[in-house]
């Protein structure tokens, strides 16, 4: 993997929410990267409770200029 390759998580309406570099992906292929500036990311369960690191759940995030909801 080239050192200039970046992977990201995001939507058209939000831009990049999390970004990882190739060294991060080599160390942990499932890692999407740390949140970008001013973004808060949580993984929650079906009841809306925060999940612990490494657990599967729904990705939620917020940032200062986001829409309330769609």
ABEGO torsion letter per residue (X at the ends): XBAABBBBBEBAAAEBABBBBAAAAAABAABAEBBBBGBBBBBBBAAGBBBBBGBBBBBBBBBAABBABX
